[in-house]
Amino acid sequence: MNKDAHKFIIKDFPLQCGAVLPEATIVYKTYGELNSDRTNVILYPTSYGAQHTDIEWLISLDSILNPSQYFIIIPNMFGNGLSSSPSNYEACKLAESRFWFTHLDNVRAQKQLLDTLGIEKLALVYGWSMGAQQAYYWGALYSNSVERIAALCGTAKTTDHNKIFLQSLRTSLTADPTWNGTDFDGIPDRGFKAFARIYASWAASQAYYREGIYYQFGYESLEDYLVRGWEDNYRKRDPHNLLAMIDTWLHCDVSDNPTYQGNYEQALGSITAKTLVMPGTTDLYFTPEDCKAEADLIPNAEYRPIASIWGHRAGNPYQNPKDEMFIREAVKELLAKTVF
C-alpha cells in the first residue's frame, strides 16, 4: 500500500450477495486541502484493475482534476488488491456463484467513509469505466449529497453485449489448467495470455490499430504491444482479484437495490446532479448509443461524446493529450455550473 494512503475499516459489513465481512477495509488516498465549509470535495472511484496510484496522474494543476482548488478522494474499490480483496483477506476468497462484491457494496462503504470524515456534499463524482458506474450509483442512491457527476465511458447498467465481453475474460482465466473450480493453485500463464489479448481487442478501436498508434510509445510490433502493454500489466494483479472485479462489473445495475427494486428508469430519473455523460465515440463495450440512451433518462444530463479513435481508453487519456484537453475543458465547465 502506498505510504500516503489511509485505511477505513467497517466492522461486520453486510454485502449484497448475503455474506458479511467481519472487517471491510477501504484503502483511500486524498489530494489537496478540504476547505472550511467542506464544499470542495471530489470523489474519484477506481476502474477495473486499477489502484489509486494508476489513476492519480490526472490530479495535477494542469490536468483534469485540480488539487489546488479541490479536495480529491480516491477510494479503492473492493477486489482491487488494496481494499478488501480475495488476495488480502481470507473472508473474500472466491467461491463460484456464492460470493461477489457489487457497486452497492462499494458506494455504501464509501458513504460511511465520507460520513466519518464529516463530508455531506460532493461537488463532483468523477469516474471512468467502472468508476463511472459507481458515479451513477452515487447519483441515484445519494442524490442529496451529489451536486455533479462526470461519467466517462461507463453505463449505469451492464448491457448484455458487455456481459459477453466480461464472460470471455472470465472464461479465459478459468480455462487455465491451474483453475481447480474455486481458485487458482498456480500462475495461470495461458489464462493471462488469452485474457490480455481479449482485453486489448476490445479496449481500443479498429482505427487505433489500423493507424498503429502503439508504435508511438516504443513498441516494436503488435505482439510486443500485447505482451508489454497488456499482458505484463495484468500479470501484476492477482487473478482472483481480476475475477472479483469482473463479477462486480457483471452485477452492475443501478436499480438492483431495495430503493429502486429493479426499476431502472426510475433509478436514472432520480439522479438530480448535473451530469456529464462522456462516452468514447469508438468505445466497443460502453457504446455511445448505450450511453446516450441513459443520458436521455437523466433529468440534468448533458451528452458530450469524446471524438476519438482510442476506443474505451479515450476516457483515461494518460498518453493522449488531445482527449485529455477535451475532458479537462468539459469538466471545468461542469464545475463552473451553479447548483441549487
C-alpha positions as CSV (number, residue, x, y, z in Angstrom):
1,M,0.0,0.0,0.0
2,N,1.2,3.5,-0.8
3,K,2.6,5.2,2.3
4,D,0.3,8.2,1.9
5,A,-2.8,6.1,1.7
6,H,-5.2,5.6,4.6
7,K,-7.4,2.6,5.7
8,F,-11.0,2.8,6.7
9,I,-12.4,-0.3,8.4
10,I,-16.0,-1.2,8.8
11,K,-16.9,-3.9,11.3
12,D,-19.4,-6.6,10.3
13,F,-20.2,-5.1,6.8
14,P,-23.1,-6.9,5.0
15,L,-22.6,-7.4,1.3
16,Q,-25.3,-7.5,-1.3
17,C,-24.5,-11.2,-2.0
18,G,-25.5,-12.1,1.5
19,A,-22.0,-12.5,3.0
20,V,-20.9,-10.4,6.0
21,L,-17.3,-9.2,6.1
22,P,-16.0,-9.1,9.8
23,E,-13.8,-6.3,8.7
24,A,-14.3,-4.5,5.4
25,T,-11.4,-2.3,4.5
26,I,-11.4,0.7,2.1
27,V,-8.0,2.0,1.3
28,Y,-8.1,5.5,0.1
29,K,-5.9,8.5,-0.7
30,T,-6.6,12.2,-0.6
31,Y,-5.2,15.1,-2.6
32,G,-5.4,18.8,-1.9
33,E,-7.0,20.5,1.1
34,L,-10.5,20.4,2.4
35,N,-12.0,23.9,2.7
36,S,-13.6,25.3,5.8
37,D,-17.2,24.5,4.8
38,R,-16.3,21.1,3.3
39,T,-17.8,22.0,-0.1
40,N,-14.8,21.3,-2.4
41,V,-14.8,17.6,-2.4
42,I,-14.4,15.4,-5.5
43,L,-14.8,11.6,-5.2
44,Y,-12.9,9.7,-7.8
45,P,-13.6,5.9,-7.7
46,T,-11.2,3.4,-9.3
47,S,-11.8,1.5,-12.5
48,Y,-11.2,-2.2,-13.5
49,G,-7.8,-3.5,-12.4
50,A,-6.7,0.0,-11.2
51,Q,-5.4,1.1,-7.9
52,H,-5.2,4.7,-6.9
53,T,-1.6,5.0,-8.0
54,D,-2.6,4.1,-11.5
55,I,-5.2,6.8,-12.0
56,E,-3.8,9.7,-9.9
57,W,-1.9,11.0,-12.9
58,L,-4.8,13.3,-13.8
59,I,-4.8,15.0,-10.4
60,S,-2.5,18.0,-11.0
61,L,-2.6,21.7,-11.6
62,D,-2.5,21.3,-15.4
63,S,-4.7,18.3,-15.8
64,I,-8.3,17.3,-15.3
65,L,-8.7,17.5,-11.5
66,N,-7.0,20.4,-9.8
67,P,-5.8,19.7,-6.2
68,S,-5.2,23.4,-5.6
69,Q,-8.9,24.0,-5.7
70,Y,-10.5,20.7,-4.7
71,F,-10.1,18.0,-2.0
72,I,-10.0,14.8,-4.1
73,I,-10.6,11.4,-2.6
74,I,-9.8,8.1,-4.4
75,P,-11.4,5.2,-2.7
76,N,-10.1,1.8,-4.0
77,M,-13.0,-0.4,-4.8
78,F,-13.4,-3.8,-3.2
79,G,-11.5,-6.6,-5.0
80,N,-8.7,-4.4,-6.5
81,G,-6.0,-5.7,-4.2
82,L,-5.8,-2.8,-1.8
83,S,-9.3,-2.6,-0.3
84,S,-10.8,-5.9,0.9
85,S,-10.0,-8.5,-1.8
86,P,-9.5,-12.2,-2.3
87,S,-5.8,-11.7,-2.3
88,N,-5.5,-10.0,1.1
89,Y,-8.4,-11.2,3.1
90,E,-9.4,-14.8,3.7
91,A,-13.1,-13.9,4.1
92,C,-13.1,-12.7,0.5
93,K,-11.9,-15.9,-1.1
94,L,-13.9,-16.5,-4.3
95,A,-16.3,-19.4,-4.4
96,E,-18.2,-19.9,-7.7
97,S,-21.7,-18.3,-7.5
98,R,-21.6,-17.7,-3.8
99,F,-19.6,-14.6,-3.2
100,W,-19.2,-11.3,-5.0
101,F,-18.9,-7.6,-4.5
102,T,-21.3,-5.1,-6.1
103,H,-21.1,-1.4,-6.6
104,L,-23.9,-1.1,-4.0
105,D,-21.3,-2.5,-1.6
106,N,-18.6,-0.1,-2.8
107,V,-20.8,3.0,-2.6
108,R,-22.3,2.1,0.8
109,A,-18.8,1.7,2.2
110,Q,-17.7,5.0,0.6
111,K,-20.6,6.8,2.1
112,Q,-19.7,5.5,5.6
113,L,-16.1,6.8,4.9
114,L,-17.4,10.3,4.0
115,D,-19.7,10.4,7.0
116,T,-16.7,9.6,9.2
117,L,-14.8,12.5,7.5
118,G,-17.7,14.8,8.1
119,I,-18.3,15.3,4.4
120,E,-22.0,15.7,3.5
121,K,-21.8,17.1,-0.1
122,L,-19.8,16.1,-3.1
123,A,-19.0,18.9,-5.6
124,L,-18.3,16.1,-8.2
125,V,-18.2,12.4,-8.5
126,Y,-15.8,11.8,-11.4
127,G,-15.3,8.3,-12.8
128,W,-14.1,6.4,-15.8
129,S,-15.4,2.9,-16.8
130,M,-16.2,1.1,-13.5
131,G,-15.6,4.4,-11.8
132,A,-18.4,5.9,-13.9
133,Q,-20.7,3.0,-12.8
134,Q,-20.0,4.0,-9.2
135,A,-20.7,7.6,-10.0
136,Y,-24.2,6.7,-11.3
137,Y,-24.9,4.7,-8.1
138,W,-23.9,7.7,-6.0
139,G,-26.2,9.9,-8.0
140,A,-29.2,7.5,-7.7
141,L,-28.7,6.4,-4.1
142,Y,-27.5,9.6,-2.5
143,S,-28.9,12.3,-4.7
144,N,-29.0,14.9,-1.9
145,S,-25.2,14.5,-1.5
146,V,-24.1,14.7,-5.1
147,E,-24.0,18.0,-7.0
148,R,-22.3,16.9,-10.2
149,I,-21.3,13.8,-12.0
150,A,-18.8,13.3,-14.8
151,A,-19.3,9.8,-16.1
152,L,-16.7,8.8,-18.7
153,C,-17.0,5.7,-20.8
154,G,-19.4,3.8,-18.5
155,T,-23.0,2.9,-18.0
156,A,-25.3,2.6,-15.0
157,K,-26.2,-1.0,-16.0
158,T,-24.0,-3.5,-17.8
159,T,-25.6,-4.4,-21.1
160,D,-25.9,-7.9,-22.4
161,H,-23.3,-7.3,-25.1
162,N,-20.9,-6.0,-22.5
163,K,-21.6,-9.1,-20.4
164,I,-20.4,-11.3,-23.3
165,F,-17.1,-9.4,-23.2
166,L,-16.8,-9.9,-19.5
167,Q,-17.7,-13.6,-19.7
168,S,-15.0,-14.1,-22.3
169,L,-12.4,-12.6,-19.9
170,R,-13.6,-14.7,-17.1
171,T,-13.6,-17.8,-19.2
172,S,-10.2,-17.2,-20.5
173,L,-8.8,-17.1,-17.0
174,T,-10.7,-20.0,-15.6
175,A,-10.0,-22.2,-18.6
176,D,-6.4,-22.3,-17.5
177,P,-5.3,-25.7,-16.1
178,T,-4.4,-24.0,-12.7
179,W,-8.1,-23.3,-12.0
180,N,-9.5,-26.0,-9.8
181,G,-13.1,-24.9,-9.8
182,T,-12.9,-22.4,-6.9
183,D,-9.5,-20.8,-7.1
184,F,-6.1,-21.0,-8.8
185,D,-3.4,-23.3,-7.5
186,G,-0.7,-21.7,-9.6
187,I,0.0,-18.9,-12.0
188,P,-2.5,-19.1,-14.9
189,D,0.1,-18.4,-17.7
190,R,-2.2,-19.4,-20.5
191,G,-5.1,-17.6,-18.9
192,F,-3.2,-14.4,-18.6
193,K,-2.1,-14.6,-22.3
194,A,-5.7,-15.1,-23.5
195,F,-7.1,-12.5,-21.1
196,A,-4.7,-9.8,-22.2
197,R,-5.4,-10.3,-25.9
198,I,-9.2,-10.3,-25.5
199,Y,-8.9,-7.1,-23.5
200,A,-6.7,-5.4,-26.0
201,S,-9.0,-6.3,-28.8
202,W,-11.9,-4.5,-27.2
203,A,-10.3,-1.6,-25.4
204,A,-9.1,0.3,-28.5
205,S,-10.8,0.7,-31.8
206,Q,-10.1,-0.8,-35.1
207,A,-8.8,2.6,-36.3
208,Y,-6.4,2.7,-33.4
209,Y,-4.8,-0.5,-34.6
210,R,-5.0,0.4,-38.3
211,E,-3.0,3.6,-37.6
212,G,-0.5,1.7,-35.4
213,I,-0.8,4.3,-32.6
214,Y,1.1,2.0,-30.2
215,Y,4.3,2.4,-32.2
216,Q,4.5,6.0,-30.9
217,F,5.2,4.6,-27.4
218,G,8.2,2.5,-28.2
219,Y,6.6,-0.9,-29.1
220,E,8.4,-2.7,-31.8
221,S,5.5,-4.8,-33.1
222,L,1.9,-5.7,-32.4
223,E,3.0,-8.7,-30.3
224,D,5.4,-6.5,-28.3
225,Y,2.5,-4.2,-27.6
226,L,0.2,-7.1,-26.5
227,V,2.9,-8.5,-24.2
228,R,4.4,-5.4,-22.6
229,G,1.4,-3.1,-22.9
230,W,-1.3,-5.5,-21.8
231,E,-0.2,-9.0,-20.6
232,D,2.7,-7.8,-18.3
233,N,0.3,-5.2,-16.7
234,Y,-2.4,-7.7,-15.8
235,R,0.2,-10.2,-14.5
236,K,0.8,-7.6,-11.8
237,R,-2.7,-8.4,-10.5
238,D,-3.8,-11.4,-8.5
239,P,-6.1,-13.5,-10.9
240,H,-8.6,-13.9,-8.0
241,N,-8.9,-10.2,-7.8
242,L,-9.4,-9.9,-11.6
243,L,-12.3,-12.3,-11.3
244,A,-13.7,-10.4,-8.4
245,M,-13.8,-7.2,-10.3
246,I,-15.3,-8.9,-13.3
247,D,-18.1,-10.2,-11.1
248,T,-18.7,-6.6,-9.8
249,W,-18.9,-5.3,-13.4
250,L,-21.3,-8.2,-14.4
251,H,-23.6,-7.3,-11.5
252,C,-23.7,-3.6,-12.2
253,D,-27.3,-2.4,-12.3
254,V,-28.1,0.9,-10.6
255,S,-31.7,-0.2,-9.9
256,D,-30.8,-3.6,-8.3
257,N,-31.2,-2.5,-4.7
258,P,-34.0,-2.1,-2.1
259,T,-34.5,1.6,-3.1
260,Y,-35.4,1.0,-6.8
261,Q,-36.3,-2.7,-6.8
262,G,-35.3,-3.2,-10.4
263,N,-36.9,0.0,-11.8
264,Y,-34.0,1.1,-14.0
265,E,-35.8,4.1,-15.5
266,Q,-36.8,5.4,-12.1
267,A,-33.2,5.0,-10.8
268,L,-31.8,7.1,-13.6
269,G,-34.6,9.6,-13.4
270,S,-33.9,10.1,-9.7
271,I,-30.4,11.5,-10.4
272,T,-30.6,15.2,-9.7
273,A,-26.9,16.0,-10.1
274,K,-25.8,18.0,-13.1
275,T,-24.5,15.0,-15.1
276,L,-21.9,15.0,-17.9
277,V,-22.2,11.8,-19.9
278,M,-19.0,11.3,-21.9
279,P,-18.6,8.1,-23.9
280,G,-15.8,7.5,-26.4
281,T,-17.2,7.5,-30.0
282,T,-15.4,4.3,-30.7
283,D,-15.8,2.5,-27.4
284,L,-16.7,-1.1,-28.2
285,Y,-18.3,-2.1,-24.9
286,F,-19.7,1.1,-23.4
287,T,-21.0,2.2,-26.7
288,P,-22.1,5.8,-27.4
289,E,-25.6,4.6,-28.2
290,D,-25.9,2.9,-24.8
291,C,-24.6,6.0,-23.0
292,K,-26.9,8.3,-25.0
293,A,-29.9,6.1,-24.0
294,E,-29.0,6.6,-20.4
295,A,-28.3,10.3,-20.7
296,D,-31.9,10.7,-22.1
297,L,-33.2,9.2,-18.8
298,I,-31.3,11.5,-16.5
299,P,-33.0,14.9,-16.0
300,N,-30.0,17.2,-15.8
301,A,-27.7,15.3,-18.2
302,E,-25.5,16.7,-20.9
303,Y,-24.3,14.2,-23.5
304,R,-20.8,15.1,-24.8
305,P,-19.0,12.2,-26.6
306,I,-15.3,12.2,-26.9
307,A,-14.5,12.1,-30.6
308,S,-11.5,9.7,-30.6
309,I,-10.1,6.6,-32.2
310,W,-8.7,5.5,-28.8
311,G,-11.9,3.5,-28.0
312,H,-12.6,2.9,-24.4
313,R,-9.2,4.3,-23.4
314,A,-10.3,7.8,-24.6
315,G,-11.7,8.2,-21.1
316,N,-8.3,7.6,-19.5
317,P,-6.1,9.5,-21.8
318,Y,-2.7,9.4,-20.0
319,Q,-0.9,9.0,-23.3
320,N,-3.3,11.2,-25.3
321,P,-3.1,15.0,-24.8
322,K,-5.9,15.8,-27.2
323,D,-8.5,13.8,-25.4
324,E,-7.2,14.9,-22.0
325,M,-7.7,18.5,-23.0
326,F,-11.2,17.8,-24.3
327,I,-12.1,16.2,-21.0
328,R,-10.4,18.8,-18.9
329,E,-12.4,21.6,-20.6
330,A,-15.7,19.7,-20.2
331,V,-15.1,19.1,-16.5
332,K,-14.0,22.7,-16.0
333,E,-17.3,23.8,-17.5
334,L,-19.3,21.4,-15.3
335,L,-17.6,22.5,-12.1
336,A,-18.3,26.2,-13.0
337,K,-22.1,25.5,-13.2
338,T,-24.2,26.7,-10.3
339,V,-26.1,24.0,-8.4
340,F,-29.1,24.5,-6.1
